[in-house]
Structures are given as C-alpha cells and as structure tokens.
C-alpha cells in the first residue's frame, strides 16, 4: 500500500476518535509485512491513565488477529504540526518491529517520515530480560 493510501486509512480512523477531554483526535493505520491494514484511534477515559493511544489501538488489534511483523504505521492529528507517538507507543511498536517506518502527518498537510529506531534508539528488548552469562 502506498504511503498516501495508508494515510487515508489513518484519516478515516481519526474520525472515530473518542477524545472528549483533550479534544485532540488521532488516527493510526498500521501495515503488516503481509500488506494487511489495521487502524485505530485514541480512546480517552475520564481516568486518564485508562486511555489508549491510536497507535496502540491499531497494534493491539493486529496482534489479537495474529500479526506481529509490521512494515509501517501512519499517524495523523488535526493539529497544524505533526505529533510524535508517546514513549509507551514507541516501546510497544519496537516490541514487534524496531525497524518499521513511522509516517507522521497533520490534517494541514505536514508530513515527516522516520524509522522507529530514530524515535526510540535504545528501546527495551526481550534480550534485556535475559540474565548475564558471566
């Protein structure tokens, strides 16, 4: 799928955002290595810690359907500038595909493209849980 087509899917997901507290609507579209698309929006809760970001909504949907390898994610906000994924989302994405492409966009046409490793250069990995072999 092209970047533009993936961005359109993220835009559609953003329209479904439930964000009565922040007023910031975010949409994400995640492309698997197999070419399947999973979308998500941010879902807020009056108890902020129970809210979920668009990126994690999309990835949790994909993983719950058996997909764990991802090519790229498109994230769009209605702000004039692009917004970066939060640290929790970066870590969740890195769990599965630390080399994936991250496309950030605003509704006003700004776009930036990164590799996830650029946004989270020292992610926590499963190897960190292994005991030292000294």
C-alpha positions in Angstrom: 0.0 0.0 0.0 1.3 3.5 -0.8 2.0 6.0 2.0 -0.8 8.2 0.7 -3.3 5.3 0.9 -2.1 4.4 4.4 -2.5 8.0 5.4 -6.1 7.9 4.1 -6.8 4.9 6.4 -5.3 6.8 9.3 -7.5 9.8 8.5 -10.6 7.6 8.5 -9.6 6.2 11.9 -9.1 9.7 13.3 -12.7 10.5 12.6 -13.7 7.8 15.1 -11.6 9.2 17.9 -13.2 9.4 21.3 -11.4 12.4 22.8 -13.9 14.4 24.9 -11.2 15.5 27.4 -8.2 16.6 25.4 -10.1 17.4 22.2 -7.2 16.0 20.2 -8.2 13.4 17.6 -5.6 11.0 16.5 -5.8 8.2 13.9 -3.3 5.5 13.0 -3.1 2.9 10.3 -0.6 0.0 10.7 0.5 -2.0 7.7 1.7 -5.6 8.3 4.5 -7.3 6.4 1.8 -9.2 4.6 0.1 -6.0 3.5 -2.9 -6.1 5.8 -4.1 -2.8 7.4 -5.2 -2.3 11.0 -6.4 1.1 12.1 -7.0 2.7 15.4 -8.0 5.9 17.1 -7.3 7.4 20.5 -9.9 6.5 23.1 -9.9 8.6 26.2 -11.3 7.9 29.7 -12.1 10.3 32.5 -9.4 8.5 34.4 -6.6 9.5 32.0 -4.4 6.5 32.8 -7.0 4.2 31.3 -7.0 6.0 28.0 -5.4 4.4 24.9 -3.5 6.0 22.0 -4.4 5.4 18.4 -1.1 3.6 17.7 -1.6 1.1 20.5 -5.2 0.6 19.5 -4.0 -0.4 16.0 -1.2 -2.6 17.1 -3.3 -4.4 19.7 -5.9 -5.1 17.0 -3.3 -6.5 14.7 -1.6 -8.7 17.3 -5.0 -10.0 18.5 -5.5 -11.2 14.9 -2.2 -13.0 14.8 0.0 -10.4 13.1 3.3 -9.4 14.7 5.5 -8.1 11.9 4.9 -4.6 10.6 6.2 -2.6 7.7 5.0 0.9 8.7 2.5 3.0 10.6 0.8 6.3 9.6 -0.3 8.6 12.4 -2.4 11.7 11.8 -3.6 14.5 14.0 -5.7 17.5 13.4 -3.0 19.9 14.7 -1.1 22.2 12.4 2.1 20.4 13.2 2.8 16.6 13.3 2.8 14.9 16.6 5.2 12.2 17.7 4.0 8.9 19.3 4.3 8.8 23.0 7.0 6.7 24.7 4.6 3.9 25.5 3.5 3.6 21.9 7.1 3.7 20.7 8.1 0.9 23.0 5.0 -1.3 22.0 5.8 -0.8 18.3 9.5 -1.6 19.0 8.5 -4.9 20.6 7.5 -6.2 17.2 9.2 -4.2 14.5 12.0 -1.8 15.7 12.9 -1.0 12.1 9.5 -0.1 10.9 8.7 3.2 9.1 6.7 5.8 11.0 4.8 8.4 9.0 3.6 11.4 10.9 1.1 13.9 9.4 -1.1 16.7 10.3 -4.5 17.5 8.8 -2.9 20.6 7.4 -0.6 18.7 5.1 2.6 18.5 7.0 4.4 15.1 6.9 7.5 13.7 8.4 8.9 10.1 8.0 11.2 8.3 10.4 12.4 4.8 11.2 11.2 3.8 14.6 14.9 3.3 15.7 15.3 7.0 15.2 12.4 7.8 17.5 13.4 5.2 20.1 17.1 4.5 19.7 17.6 2.5 22.8 14.4 0.5 23.2 13.9 -2.1 25.9 14.1 -5.5 24.2 13.4 -9.1 25.2 17.2 -9.6 25.3 17.3 -7.2 28.3 15.4 -9.8 30.4 18.0 -12.5 29.9 20.5 -13.0 32.7 24.1 -12.1 32.1 26.2 -15.1 31.1 29.3 -14.3 33.1 
